[in-house]
């Protein structure tokens, strides 16, 4: 009797249509147990009276999804990792209209639930899908009229699990249990989906727009080369990628059933074990493409004997931006450093800026400050949205005690790194974002959180800031790190950014108050930390830290009368990691020591730049050991910024490059050219420094901007587009689009606001 009743209930749930909910629901499948690494299939048939011009769907899930409409792939790996704050979830906007047809339509969704903690994801604890699309011609909302079941082919491989920083699991797929092409036809026999809650309900919380674009799909590509390494039980097919990339490997093969293939990259267990895929064969010809991305320079297909690989390929996906910026010059090292930095930057972008794409994929903010600074010079403007997303996340995760911490989002790490947090909200972080984008709304939304954080730093009676342990008292990799000195310098740099934000928001009282704090703090800093031979915190007893000297210069704490003394230190022992070396190099250029800056850059980075077999830059100075040992860490790419911003001399003066500076510092590089993508158009600057009598430039000025052009040497006369406009300290007859915006004993700064390309010749004294 009980069995009969259960059978009747099962029949009703499976085959009888349920009443649709008025609003979209979070849905799951009846066989789902919310276990980590669960894969769920959902389907719904629906009618469209008339094909719409636009049909925008809001789609959310925990954790990732793949979408098909009428058998056509619409989205590959949709959704970004939870969460925008500790309780909420992101959603995607997807236009369904290109895939719809009049009459009966079929939507199919595959959901991958991570279900475990990590440094880049905050699990809800429930594997679920939310789908909401309404149009006058149809309604498509997730509810219990959808069908769903767990995908039977996916499993978690019985092998070494990824390290605890990664929320993703290894992906196993058993082709013997597959449902081939399930997404192309409707499975009415599947059980009805289970409604778990409505929009806004826990544990998924409110829905926030993802901000960043959907991933760029480069399509299936051939490897640059392949080779087979025979073994006693398995052969290893080694496939070489053209560069370090985020890839989903593909294989076409013939095999008997039950053979287990392992797919991983050369980065899999380089330092910490990360992600791999396994595929169990069915009998005969078959293909497989893993859905979880991995990265490296080589992909290893470990093939048991009896498996015959017919074809191997890879699908590269990544953040949707273009390598629009460039730098090229007559120095091979500088070219390779810039190009490798750009490549490393790209591979550390996806759901967030990452420290690295393999070990942890975490949004550490020391890394993000450097990475975003590089992106403004190297990538198209769509890259700006990733920084914006990160800024909102950082403040949305702010604690009640006003502290901020990173990485966020995260679920098994919540420690504050005080120095990185000060860097994030300051001159090089939030302010640099606004200076490059002109996005005042973001600054307005986040300013109060910044203010609360900076105000939470406690002052000592001497006017400097008290030591702040945070969750991890970290200053940089390596030795001889003057942490308390660095925190004080970062605090002042944070104040500079905060004051600039206050001015941009017309908060004059705040700006005046912050300026007074800065004046007082600078005196206290120099009074307590300046020894006469360099900067050193009184409680620090190791070798003088070159990082602290650099921050004192770039932050404006060190006046020019100290530069001679500081140069002795910069030519002494080097302690900075590749992360902090960026600030050392910048300090040298700001001090007028650019030529030595290039020498030091070559000395420190040449082994990395010329290291064979790698297209990306390392976390430390060597591929393994010091600094954690990942070989794709974009915090090492600060030289990219230095070459474009200082060697070619391009930087914004007013937000969104409304006014911008171009004053090259050749530093021994005779010919160079750079292109900077900006929100107002591309800026292009080229110079030639190989004539002892003349310095030549070509400057391309976008519309609605003005360039302030300066020169690296004392000049006697200046020509623009063949017309002499300045000579012997005086402006000549200037057209309306040229004015003098500044003068020094060495010559003028010329403001040019006529769009287009201009040829500029500066005749040396």
Buried (B, 14 or more C-beta within 10 A) or exposed (E): EEEEEEEEEEEEBBEEEBEEBEEBBBBBBBBBEBEBBBBBBBBBEBEBEEBBEEBBBBBBBBBBBBBBBBEEEBBBBBBBBBBBBBBBBBBBEBBBBEBBEEEEBBBBBBBBBBBBBBBBBBBBEBBBBBBBBBBEBBEBBBBBBBBBBBBBBBBBBEEEBBBBBBBBBBBBBBBEEBEEEBBEEBBEEBBBBBBBBBBEEEBBBBBBEBBBEBBBBBEEBEBEEBEEEEEEEBBBBBBBBBBBBBBBBBBBBBBEEBBBBBBBBBBBBBBBBBBBBBBBBBEEEBEBBBBBBBBBBBBBBBBBEEBEBEEBBBBBBBBBBBBBBBBBBEBEBBBBBBBBBBBBBBBBBBBBBBBBBBBBBBBBBBBBBBBBBBBBBBBBBBBBBBBBBBBBBBBBBBEEEBBBBBBBBBBBBBBBBBBBBBBBBBBBBBBBBBBBBBBBEBBBBBBEBBBBBBEBBEBEEEBBBEBBEBBEBBBBBBEBBBBBBBBBBBBBBBBBBBBBBBBBBEBEEBBEEBBEBBEEBBEBBBEBBBEEEBBBBEEBEEBBBBBBBBBBBBBBBBEEEBBEBBBEBBEEEBBBBBBBBBBBBBBBBBBBBBBBBBBBBBEBBEEBBEBEEBBBBBBBBBBBEBBBBBBBBBBBBBBBBBBBBBBBBBBBBEBBBBBBBBBBBBBBBEBBBBBBBBBBBEBBBBBBBEEEEBBBBBBBBBEEBBBBBBBBBEBBBBBBBEEEBBBEEEBEEBEEBBBBBEEEEEBBBBBBBBBEEBEBBBBBE
